[in-house]
Amino acid sequence: MESRVDVLISAEYVPVYAHPGDAGADLRAAESVDLAPGARATVPTGVAIALPDGFAAFVLPRSGLAAKHGITIVNAPGTVDAGYRGEIRVTLLNTDTEETFSITAGDRIAQLVVMPVTRVNFVPVETLPGSHRGESGFGSTGRL
């Protein structure tokens, strides 16, 4: 079942979904940037949105850029709160150790996923109830 939420937007390049059923809509660079090996840059998208209360948007890396060129997002996922009205900017990192990666205005650089979010009440307690996992953290499953 498909559900849709209206999101008001101001953008030169309106994000679009590449395929039916995609979770993320492509964000495009609003200006050209060269990323030297190991360099990072905050790239403007020219996109500003007004999310309804109860929703947040998450800026995620594009798998093709990561796999083919080593381009990722430094703070992935970047969170866009419902009350934010500024431009969405994406801090990209070139993890390639040899090749500069050039971004041209209009290139797809990230994807935007809009999701409902639940506000919670944090209830202080002396101890937490037990669980199967307990306090086991990183690497606790014994699998890579």
DSSP file (Angstrom, degrees, kcal/mol; ACC not computed):
  #  RESIDUE AA STRUCTURE BP1 BP2  ACC     N-H-->O    O-->H-N    N-H-->O    O-->H-N    TCO  KAPPA ALPHA  PHI   PSI    X-CA   Y-CA   Z-CA
    1    1 A M              0   0    0      0, 0.0     2,-0.4     0, 0.0     0, 0.0   0.000 360.0 360.0 360.0 127.5    0.0    0.0    0.0
    2    2 A E        -     0   0    0      2,-0.0     2,-0.4     0, 0.0     0, 0.0  -0.754 360.0-171.9 -93.3 132.3    1.5    3.3   -1.0
    3    3 A S        -     0   0    0     -2,-0.4     2,-0.4     2,-0.0     0, 0.0  -0.938   3.5-162.0-121.3 149.3    1.1    6.4    1.2
    4    4 A R        -     0   0    0     -2,-0.4     2,-0.4     2,-0.0    -2,-0.0  -0.973   7.2-164.1-133.0 145.5    2.0    9.9    0.4
    5    5 A V        -     0   0    0     -2,-0.4     2,-0.4   109,-0.0   109,-0.0  -0.992  26.4-122.2-125.5 133.9    2.7   13.0    2.4
    6    6 A D        -     0   0    0     -2,-0.4     2,-0.5    45,-0.0    -2,-0.0  -0.644  28.9-172.7 -76.5 127.7    2.7   16.5    1.0
    7    7 A V        -     0   0    0     -2,-0.4    44,-0.2    44,-0.1     2,-0.2  -0.983  20.0-134.1-122.9 118.6    6.0   18.2    1.6
    8    8 A L  E     -A   50   0A   0     42,-1.2    42,-2.2    -2,-0.5     2,-0.3  -0.481  32.7-172.8 -70.5 141.3    6.3   21.9    0.7
    9    9 A I  E     -A   49   0A   0     40,-0.2     2,-0.5    -2,-0.2    40,-0.2  -0.991  30.4-165.1-143.8 144.6    9.6   22.6   -1.2
   10   10 A S  E     +A   48   0A   0     38,-2.7    38,-2.2    -2,-0.3     2,-0.3  -0.985  41.8 138.6-123.5 116.3   11.7   25.4   -2.6
   11   11 A A        -     0   0    0     -2,-0.5     3,-0.3    36,-0.2    36,-0.2  -0.988  56.1-148.0-162.0 144.3   14.3   24.0   -5.0
   12   12 A E  S    S+     0   0    0     34,-0.4     2,-0.6    -2,-0.3    -1,-0.1   0.899 108.5  33.3 -73.8 -45.6   16.0   24.5   -8.3
   13   13 A Y  S    S-     0   0    0     32,-0.5    15,-0.3    15,-0.1    -1,-0.3  -0.919  86.6-148.8-112.2 104.0   16.3   20.7   -8.6
   14   14 A V        -     0   0    0     -2,-0.6    12,-0.1    -3,-0.3    33,-0.0  -0.569  28.3-109.3 -71.7 129.0   13.2   19.0   -7.1
   15   15 A P        -     0   0    0      0, 0.0     2,-0.3     0, 0.0    12,-0.2  -0.303  41.4-169.3 -58.3 140.3   14.1   15.6   -5.6
   16   16 A V  B     -B   26   0B   0     10,-0.7    10,-2.8    -3,-0.0     2,-0.5  -0.948  25.3-117.1-131.4 153.8   12.7   12.7   -7.7
   17   17 A Y        -     0   0    0     -2,-0.3     8,-0.2     8,-0.3     4,-0.0  -0.793  18.9-151.9 -87.7 128.6   12.4    9.0   -7.1
   18   18 A A  S    S+     0   0    0     -2,-0.5    -1,-0.1     6,-0.5     7,-0.1   0.849  76.2  17.2 -70.4 -35.2   14.3    7.1   -9.8
   19   19 A H  S >  S-     0   0    0     -3,-0.1     3,-2.0     0, 0.0    -1,-0.1  -0.961  91.2 -90.5-138.2 151.9   12.1    4.0   -9.7
   20   20 A P  T 3  S+     0   0    0      0, 0.0     3,-0.1     0, 0.0    -2,-0.0  -0.389 114.6  23.8 -57.9 137.6    8.7    3.1   -8.5
   21   21 A G  T 3  S+     0   0    0      1,-0.3     2,-0.1    -2,-0.0     0, 0.0   0.353  85.6 145.6  87.6  -6.7    8.9    1.8   -4.9
   22   22 A D    <   -     0   0    0     -3,-2.0    -1,-0.3     1,-0.1    -5,-0.0  -0.382  40.5-154.1 -63.4 141.6   12.2    3.6   -4.2
   23   23 A A  S    S+     0   0    0     -3,-0.1    91,-0.4     1,-0.1     2,-0.4   0.804  75.6  57.5 -83.6 -33.0   12.5    4.9   -0.6
   24   24 A G        -     0   0    0     89,-0.1    -6,-0.5    87,-0.0     2,-0.4  -0.824  68.7-148.0-108.2 139.4   14.9    7.7   -1.3
   25   25 A A  E     - C   0 112B   0     87,-2.4    87,-2.9    -2,-0.4    -8,-0.3  -0.850  35.3-104.8 -99.4 139.3   14.4   10.6   -3.7
   26   26 A D  E     -BC  16 111B   0    -10,-2.8   -10,-0.7    -2,-0.4     2,-0.4  -0.420  26.7-154.4 -71.0 130.5   17.6   11.9   -5.3
   27   27 A L  E     - C   0 110B   0     83,-3.0    82,-2.7    -2,-0.2    83,-1.3  -0.849  15.1-151.3 -97.5 140.6   19.2   15.2   -4.1
   28   28 A R  E     - C   0 108B   0     -2,-0.4    80,-0.2   -15,-0.3     2,-0.2  -0.831  19.5-103.9-115.3 151.8   21.3   17.0   -6.7
   29   29 A A        -     0   0    0     78,-2.6    77,-2.8    -2,-0.3    16,-0.2  -0.492  18.4-157.2 -69.8 138.0   24.3   19.3   -6.3
   30   30 A A  S    S+     0   0    0     14,-3.1     2,-0.3    75,-0.2    15,-0.2   0.571  78.3  23.8 -91.8 -12.0   23.4   23.0   -6.8
   31   31 A E  S    S-     0   0    0     13,-0.6     2,-0.2    73,-0.1    75,-0.1  -0.976  88.7 -96.0-147.8 162.1   27.1   23.8   -7.6
   32   32 A S        +     0   0    0     -2,-0.3     2,-0.3    73,-0.1    72,-0.2  -0.555  40.9 177.2 -81.5 143.0   30.2   22.1   -9.0
   33   33 A V  E     -F  103   0C   0     70,-2.1    70,-3.5    -2,-0.2     2,-0.5  -0.997  22.8-145.6-145.3 140.2   32.8   20.8   -6.5
   34   34 A D  E     -F  102   0C   0     -2,-0.3     2,-0.7    68,-0.2    68,-0.2  -0.951  13.8-158.9-106.1 126.5   36.0   18.9   -6.9
   35   35 A L  E     -F  101   0C   0     66,-3.3    66,-2.8    -2,-0.5     3,-0.1  -0.904   9.2-152.7-107.2 107.2   36.8   16.4   -4.1
   36   36 A A    >   -     0   0    0     -2,-0.7     3,-2.5    64,-0.2    58,-0.3  -0.274  45.6 -67.2 -68.5 162.6   40.5   15.6   -3.8
   37   37 A P  T 3  S+     0   0    0      0, 0.0    60,-0.2     0, 0.0    -1,-0.2  -0.305 125.2   5.4 -53.3 128.5   41.4   12.2   -2.4
   38   38 A G  T 3  S+     0   0    0     56,-1.8     2,-0.1    58,-0.7    57,-0.1   0.408 104.4 128.6  77.5  -2.1   40.5   12.2    1.3
   39   39 A A    <   -     0   0    0     -3,-2.5    55,-2.8    55,-0.1     2,-0.3  -0.445  41.7-158.0 -87.1 158.6   38.8   15.6    1.1
   40   40 A R  E     -G   93   0D   0     53,-0.2     2,-0.3    -2,-0.1    53,-0.2  -0.952   9.7-179.6-130.5 154.4   35.4   16.5    2.2
   41   41 A A  E     -G   92   0D   0     51,-1.9    51,-2.5    -2,-0.3     2,-0.7  -0.987  30.2-124.3-152.2 143.8   33.1   19.4    1.2
   42   42 A T  E     -G   91   0D   0     -2,-0.3    49,-0.3    49,-0.3    -2,-0.0  -0.829  33.9-159.0 -91.3 116.4   29.7   20.6    2.2
   43   43 A V  E     -G   90   0D   0     47,-3.3    47,-2.5    -2,-0.7     2,-0.1  -0.837  10.1-132.0-104.5 124.9   27.7   20.7   -1.1
   44   44 A P  E     -G   89   0D   0      0, 0.0   -14,-3.1     0, 0.0   -13,-0.6  -0.451  15.4-171.1 -72.1 147.0   24.6   22.9   -1.4
   45   45 A T  E     -     0   0D   0     43,-1.2   -32,-0.5   -16,-0.2   -17,-0.2   0.559  32.8-130.0-108.8 -15.3   21.5   21.2   -2.9
   46   46 A G  E     +     0   0D   0     42,-0.3     2,-0.5     1,-0.3   -34,-0.4   0.592  67.3 129.2  73.4   9.2   19.3   24.4   -3.3
   47   47 A V  E     +G   88   0D   0     41,-0.5    41,-3.3   -36,-0.2     2,-0.4  -0.856  30.3 171.0-104.7 128.5   16.5   22.4   -1.6
   48   48 A A  E     -A   10   0A   0    -38,-2.2   -38,-2.7    -2,-0.5     2,-0.3  -0.998  13.3-173.5-130.1 137.0   14.6   23.7    1.4
   49   49 A I  E     -A    9   0A   0     37,-0.5     2,-0.5    -2,-0.4   -40,-0.2  -0.870  25.7-142.9-130.0 160.4   11.5   21.8    2.7
   50   50 A A  E     -A    8   0A   0    -42,-2.2   -42,-1.2    -2,-0.3    32,-0.1  -0.905  25.8-163.9-122.2  99.2    8.7   22.2    5.2
   51   51 A L        -     0   0    0     -2,-0.5   -44,-0.1    31,-0.4     2,-0.1  -0.548  23.0-112.2 -80.5 146.3    8.0   18.8    6.7
   52   52 A P    >   -     0   0    0      0, 0.0     3,-1.3     0, 0.0    -1,-0.1  -0.442  46.0 -85.0 -71.2 153.7    4.7   18.3    8.6
   53   53 A D  T 3  S+     0   0    0      1,-0.2     3,-0.1    -2,-0.1    28,-0.0  -0.280 117.7  39.0 -54.7 143.9    5.0   17.7   12.4
   54   54 A G  T 3  S+     0   0    0      1,-0.3    63,-2.6    -3,-0.1     2,-0.3   0.487 102.7  91.6  90.7   4.2    5.6   14.1   13.2
   55   55 A F  E <   -D  116   0B   0     -3,-1.3    27,-0.4    61,-0.3    -1,-0.3  -0.923  47.6-175.7-129.1 155.7    8.0   13.6   10.2
   56   56 A A  E     -D  115   0B   0     59,-2.4    59,-2.9    -2,-0.3     2,-0.4  -0.963  18.6-135.7-140.1 156.7   11.8   13.9    9.6
   57   57 A A  E     -DE 114  80B   0     23,-2.4    23,-3.3    -2,-0.3     2,-0.5  -0.915  14.0-153.8-113.7 145.1   13.9   13.6    6.5
   58   58 A F  E     -DE 113  79B   0     55,-2.9    55,-2.5    -2,-0.4     2,-0.6  -0.976   7.1-144.8-123.1 127.6   17.1   11.6    6.4
   59   59 A V  E     -DE 112  78B   0     19,-2.9    19,-2.1    -2,-0.5    53,-0.2  -0.823  28.4-179.8 -94.4 120.3   20.0   12.4    4.0
   60   60 A L  E     -D  111   0B   0     51,-2.9    51,-2.6    -2,-0.6    -2,-0.0  -0.843  29.3 -99.3-123.1 153.7   21.7    9.1    2.9
   61   61 A P        -     0   0    0      0, 0.0     2,-0.5     0, 0.0    49,-0.2  -0.277  35.4-115.6 -65.4 156.4   24.6    8.2    0.7
   62   62 A R     >  -     0   0    0     47,-0.4     4,-1.9     9,-0.2     3,-0.2  -0.848  18.3-141.9 -91.4 127.8   23.9    6.9   -2.9
   63   63 A S  H  > S+     0   0    0     -2,-0.5     4,-2.9     1,-0.2     5,-0.3   0.853  98.1  55.8 -62.2 -35.9   25.2    3.3   -3.1
   64   64 A G  H  > S+     0   0    0      2,-0.2     4,-2.5     1,-0.2     5,-0.4   0.900 107.5  48.2 -64.5 -41.3   26.5    3.8   -6.7
   65   65 A L  H  >>S+     0   0    0     -3,-0.2     6,-1.9     2,-0.2     4,-1.8   0.890 114.9  46.8 -65.5 -38.2   28.7    6.7   -5.7
   66   66 A A  H  X5S+     0   0    0     -4,-1.9     4,-1.3     4,-0.3    -2,-0.2   0.950 117.5  40.7 -67.7 -48.8   30.0    4.8   -2.7
   67   67 A A  H  <5S+     0   0    0     -4,-2.9    -2,-0.2     1,-0.2    -3,-0.2   0.892 125.5  33.3 -70.0 -40.8   30.7    1.6   -4.7
   68   68 A K  H  <5S+     0   0    0     -4,-2.5    -3,-0.2    -5,-0.3    -1,-0.2   0.801 137.5  13.3 -87.8 -29.7   32.1    3.1   -7.8
   69   69 A H  H  <5S-     0   0    0     -4,-1.8    27,-0.4    -5,-0.4    -3,-0.2   0.465  92.8-115.0-129.9  -4.9   33.9    6.2   -6.5
   70   70 A G     << +     0   0    0     -4,-1.3    25,-3.0    -5,-0.6     2,-0.5   0.755  61.8 150.6  74.0  23.3   34.2    5.9   -2.7
   71   71 A I  E     +H   94   0D   0     -6,-1.9    -1,-0.3    23,-0.2     2,-0.2  -0.797  13.4 155.3 -94.4 125.7   32.0    8.9   -2.2
   72   72 A T  E     -H   93   0D   0     21,-2.2    21,-2.7    -2,-0.5     2,-0.5  -0.790  44.3 -97.4-137.2-179.8   30.0    8.9    1.1
   73   73 A I  E >   -H   92   0D   0     -2,-0.2     3,-1.2    19,-0.2    19,-0.2  -0.908  22.6-144.8-107.6 129.7   28.4   11.3    3.5
   74   74 A V  T 3  S+     0   0    0     17,-2.5    -1,-0.1    -2,-0.5    18,-0.1   0.910  97.7  30.6 -60.6 -46.8   30.3   12.2    6.6
   75   75 A N  T 3  S-     0   0    0     16,-0.3    -1,-0.3   -15,-0.0   -16,-0.1  -0.130  96.2-160.3-107.3  37.3   27.4   12.4    9.0
   76   76 A A  S <  S+     0   0    0     -3,-1.2   -16,-0.1     1,-0.2     2,-0.1  -0.431  73.4  36.3 -69.9 136.0   25.1    9.8    7.5
   77   77 A P  S    S-     0   0    0      0, 0.0     2,-0.4     0, 0.0   -17,-0.2   0.537  83.0-162.5 -81.0 142.0   22.3    9.8    8.0
   78   78 A G  E     -E   59   0B   0    -19,-2.1   -19,-2.9    -2,-0.1     2,-0.5  -0.694  17.0-137.3 -79.2 136.6   21.9   13.6    8.2
   79   79 A T  E     -E   58   0B   0     -2,-0.4     2,-0.6   -21,-0.2   -21,-0.2  -0.848  14.8-165.1-104.1 129.3   18.7   14.5   10.0
   80   80 A V  E     -E   57   0B   0    -23,-3.3   -23,-2.4    -2,-0.5     2,-0.1  -0.953  19.6-147.2-109.9 112.1   16.3   17.2    8.7
   81   81 A D    >   -     0   0    0     -2,-0.6     3,-1.5   -25,-0.2   -30,-0.3  -0.384  22.5-112.3 -78.8 158.0   13.9   18.1   11.5
   82   82 A A  T 3  S+     0   0    0    -27,-0.4   -31,-0.4     1,-0.3    -1,-0.1   0.801 116.0  52.5 -59.1 -31.3   10.3   19.2   10.8
   83   83 A G  T 3  S+     0   0    0    -33,-0.1     2,-0.3   -31,-0.1    -1,-0.3   0.557  84.6 104.4 -84.6  -7.3   11.0   22.7   12.1
   84   84 A Y    <   +     0   0    0     -3,-1.5   -33,-0.3     1,-0.1   -35,-0.2  -0.588  36.4 170.6 -79.6 132.0   14.1   23.3    9.9
   85   85 A R        +     0   0    0     -2,-0.3    -1,-0.1   -35,-0.1     3,-0.1   0.331  42.7 103.1-121.1   4.7   13.5   25.6    6.9
   86   86 A G  S    S-     0   0    0      1,-0.2   -37,-0.5   -38,-0.1     2,-0.1  -0.187  82.7 -69.8 -82.5 178.5   17.1   26.2    5.6
   87   87 A E        -     0   0    0    -39,-0.2     2,-0.6     1,-0.1   -39,-0.2  -0.416  45.3-121.9 -67.7 139.3   18.8   24.7    2.7
   88   88 A I  E     -G   47   0D   0    -41,-3.3   -43,-1.2    -2,-0.1   -41,-0.5  -0.761  35.2-174.1 -81.6 121.1   19.7   21.0    2.8
   89   89 A R  E     -G   44   0D   0     -2,-0.6     2,-0.5   -45,-0.2   -47,-0.0  -0.902  13.2-145.1-118.2 147.8   23.5   20.7    2.4
   90   90 A V  E     -G   43   0D   0    -47,-2.5   -47,-3.3    -2,-0.3     2,-1.0  -0.958   4.0-147.0-121.0 121.5   25.3   17.4    2.1
   91   91 A T  E     -G   42   0D   0     -2,-0.5   -17,-2.5   -49,-0.3   -16,-0.3  -0.765  26.0-167.5 -90.0 103.7   28.8   16.9    3.5
   92   92 A L  E     -GH  41  73D   0    -51,-2.5   -51,-1.9    -2,-1.0     2,-0.4  -0.610   8.8-158.1 -93.2 150.3   30.5   14.5    1.1
   93   93 A L  E     -GH  40  72D   0    -21,-2.7   -21,-2.2    -2,-0.2     2,-0.9  -0.997  11.4-144.8-129.5 131.0   33.8   12.7    1.7
   94   94 A N  E     + H   0  71D   0    -55,-2.8   -56,-1.8    -2,-0.4   -23,-0.2  -0.847  17.5 179.8 -94.4 105.4   36.0   11.2   -1.0
   95   95 A T        +     0   0    0    -25,-3.0     2,-0.2    -2,-0.9    -1,-0.1   0.539  46.5 111.5 -84.3  -6.4   37.4    8.0    0.5
   96   96 A D        -     0   0    0    -27,-0.4   -58,-0.7   -26,-0.2     5,-0.1  -0.478  58.6-153.2 -67.0 136.5   39.4    7.2   -2.6
   97   97 A T  S    S+     0   0    0    -60,-0.2    -1,-0.1    -2,-0.2     3,-0.1   0.519  85.8  25.1 -90.0  -5.5   43.1    7.6   -1.9
   98   98 A E  S    S+     0   0    0      1,-0.2     2,-0.4   -62,-0.1    -1,-0.1   0.698 104.3  69.7-126.9 -34.5   44.2    8.4   -5.5
   99   99 A E        -     0   0    0    -63,-0.1     2,-0.3   -30,-0.1    -1,-0.2  -0.779  63.1-137.8-105.3 133.6   41.4    9.9   -7.6
  100  100 A T        -     0   0    0     -2,-0.4     2,-0.5   -64,-0.1   -64,-0.2  -0.633  22.3-143.7 -75.0 141.2   39.8   13.3   -7.4
  101  101 A F  E     -F   35   0C   0    -66,-2.8   -66,-3.3    -2,-0.3     2,-0.5  -0.951   9.3-152.2-112.9 125.4   36.0   13.1   -7.8
  102  102 A S  E     -F   34   0C   0     -2,-0.5     2,-0.5   -68,-0.2   -68,-0.2  -0.833   5.6-163.3-101.7 130.3   34.3   16.0   -9.7
  103  103 A I  E     -F   33   0C   0    -70,-3.5   -70,-2.1    -2,-0.5     2,-0.4  -0.940   6.6-157.3-110.6 130.4   30.7   16.9   -9.0
  104  104 A T    >   -     0   0    0     -2,-0.5     3,-2.8   -72,-0.2   -75,-0.3  -0.844  36.1 -90.5-105.4 143.8   28.9   19.0  -11.6
  105  105 A A  T 3  S+     0   0    0     -2,-0.4   -75,-0.2     1,-0.3   -73,-0.1  -0.284 118.2  31.6 -50.9 130.3   25.8   21.1  -10.7
  106  106 A G  T 3  S+     0   0    0    -77,-2.8    -1,-0.3     1,-0.4   -76,-0.1   0.190  87.2 132.0 101.5 -15.1   22.8   18.9  -11.3
  107  107 A D    <   -     0   0    0     -3,-2.8   -78,-2.6   -79,-0.1     2,-0.5  -0.416  65.9-110.9 -68.6 144.8   24.6   15.6  -10.4
  108  108 A R  E     +C   28   0B   0    -80,-0.2   -80,-0.3     1,-0.2    -1,-0.1  -0.662  46.1 163.8 -75.6 124.0   22.8   13.3   -8.0
  109  109 A I  E     -     0   0B   0    -82,-2.7   -47,-0.4    -2,-0.5     2,-0.3   0.589  56.6  -4.5-120.4 -16.3   24.8   13.3   -4.7
  110  110 A A  E     -C   27   0B   0    -83,-1.3   -83,-3.0   -49,-0.2     2,-0.4  -0.950  63.2-114.7-162.9 175.2   22.6   11.8   -2.0
  111  111 A Q  E     -CD  26  60B   0    -51,-2.6   -51,-2.9    -2,-0.3     2,-0.5  -0.968  16.9-143.0-127.9 149.4   19.1   10.6   -1.4
  112  112 A L  E     -CD  25  59B   0    -87,-2.9   -87,-2.4    -2,-0.4     2,-0.5  -0.939  13.2-170.8-114.0 122.6   16.4   12.0    0.9
  113  113 A V  E     - D   0  58B   0    -55,-2.5   -55,-2.9    -2,-0.5     2,-0.5  -0.964   8.0-156.6-114.6 124.2   14.1    9.6    2.8
  114  114 A V  E     + D   0  57B   0     -2,-0.5   -57,-0.2   -91,-0.4  -109,-0.0  -0.874  21.8 169.5-102.4 129.8   11.1   11.1    4.6
  115  115 A M  E     - D   0  56B   0    -59,-2.9   -59,-2.4    -2,-0.5     2,-0.2  -0.969  37.5-107.0-139.0 150.9    9.8    9.1    7.5
  116  116 A P  E     - D   0  55B   0      0, 0.0     2,-0.4     0, 0.0   -61,-0.3  -0.546  37.4-158.7 -71.2 145.7    7.3    9.4   10.4
  117  117 A V        -     0   0    0    -63,-2.6     2,-0.5    -2,-0.2     0, 0.0  -0.963   8.5-136.4-128.2 146.9    9.0    9.8   13.8
  118  118 A T        -     0   0    0     -2,-0.4     2,-0.3     0, 0.0   -63,-0.0  -0.871  11.4-140.6-104.2 130.1    7.6    9.2   17.2
  119  119 A R        -     0   0    0     -2,-0.5     2,-0.3     2,-0.0    -2,-0.0  -0.697  26.8-159.4 -82.4 141.3    8.2   11.5   20.1
  120  120 A V        -     0   0    0     -2,-0.3     2,-0.6     2,-0.0    -1,-0.0  -0.819  19.8-128.3-121.6 160.2    8.9    9.7   23.3
  121  121 A N        -     0   0    0     -2,-0.3     2,-0.6     2,-0.0    -2,-0.0  -0.953  25.6-140.7-102.4 121.2    8.8   10.4   27.0
  122  122 A F        -     0   0    0     -2,-0.6    -2,-0.0     1,-0.0     0, 0.0  -0.755  16.5-162.0 -85.4 121.2   12.0    9.4   28.7
  123  123 A V        -     0   0    0     -2,-0.6     2,-0.1     2,-0.0    -2,-0.0  -0.895  12.4-137.3-109.7 106.9   11.2    7.9   32.1
  124  124 A P        +     0   0    0      0, 0.0     2,-0.3     0, 0.0     3,-0.1  -0.404  30.9 171.7 -64.9 135.0   14.2    7.7   34.5
  125  125 A V        -     0   0    0     -2,-0.1     3,-0.1     1,-0.1    -2,-0.0  -0.929  42.1-124.2-138.1 162.2   14.4    4.4   36.4
  126  126 A E  S    S+     0   0    0     -2,-0.3     2,-0.3     1,-0.2    -1,-0.1   0.892  96.0   8.4 -73.3 -41.0   17.0    2.8   38.7
  127  127 A T  S    S-     0   0    0     -3,-0.1    -1,-0.2     0, 0.0     0, 0.0  -0.976  73.8-125.1-140.1 152.5   17.4   -0.3   36.6
  128  128 A L        -     0   0    0     -2,-0.3     2,-0.0    -3,-0.1    -2,-0.0  -0.653  36.6 -99.6 -92.9 152.6   16.2   -1.4   33.2
  129  129 A P        -     0   0    0      0, 0.0    -1,-0.1     0, 0.0     0, 0.0  -0.372  47.8-100.4 -66.1 153.5   14.2   -4.6   32.6
  130  130 A G        -     0   0    0      3,-0.0     2,-0.3     2,-0.0     3,-0.1  -0.199  39.0-172.4 -69.6 163.8   16.3   -7.5   31.3
  131  131 A S        -     0   0    0      1,-0.1     4,-0.1     0, 0.0    -1,-0.0  -0.949  39.3-103.7-149.0 167.4   16.4   -8.6   27.7
  132  132 A H  S    S+     0   0    0     -2,-0.3    -1,-0.1     1,-0.2    -2,-0.0   0.903 121.9  41.1 -60.0 -42.5   17.9  -11.5   25.7
  133  133 A R  S >  S+     0   0    0      1,-0.2     3,-1.5    -3,-0.1    -1,-0.2   0.844  85.2 175.3 -77.6 -34.8   20.7   -9.4   24.4
  134  134 A G  T 3   -     0   0    0      1,-0.2    -1,-0.2     0, 0.0    -2,-0.1  -0.424  65.9 -24.2  65.2-134.7   21.5   -7.6   27.6
  135  135 A E  T 3  S+     0   0    0     -2,-0.1    -1,-0.2    -4,-0.1     2,-0.2   0.297  94.8 131.9 -96.5   8.7   24.5   -5.3   27.5
  136  136 A S    <   +     0   0    0     -3,-1.5     3,-0.1     1,-0.1     2,-0.0  -0.436  31.2 166.4 -65.0 130.7   26.2   -7.1   24.6
  137  137 A G    >   +     0   0    0      1,-0.3     3,-2.2    -2,-0.2     4,-0.2   0.113  39.2  16.2-118.3-132.7   27.3   -4.5   22.1
  138  138 A F  T 3  S+     0   0    0      1,-0.3    -1,-0.3     2,-0.1     0, 0.0  -0.168 130.3   2.8 -51.0 128.0   29.6   -4.3   19.0
  139  139 A G  T >  S+     0   0    0     -3,-0.1     3,-1.2     4,-0.1    -1,-0.3   0.582  87.2 132.7  75.7  10.3   30.6   -7.8   17.7
  140  140 A S  T <   +     0   0    0     -3,-2.2    -2,-0.1     1,-0.3    -1,-0.1   0.676  63.2  61.6 -72.7 -15.1   28.4   -9.6   20.3
  141  141 A T  T 3  S-     0   0    0      2,-0.2    -1,-0.3    -4,-0.2     3,-0.1   0.646 102.9-127.6 -83.7 -13.0   26.8  -11.9   17.7
  142  142 A G  S <  S+     0   0    0     -3,-1.2     2,-0.3     1,-0.3    -2,-0.1   0.616  73.1 112.0  78.4  12.1   30.2  -13.4   16.8
  143  143 A R              0   0    0      1,-0.1    -1,-0.3     0, 0.0    -2,-0.2  -0.862 360.0 360.0-117.8 152.4   29.6  -12.7   13.1
  144  144 A L              0   0    0     -2,-0.3    -1,-0.1    -3,-0.1    -2,-0.0   0.454 360.0 360.0 -79.9 360.0   31.3  -10.3   10.7
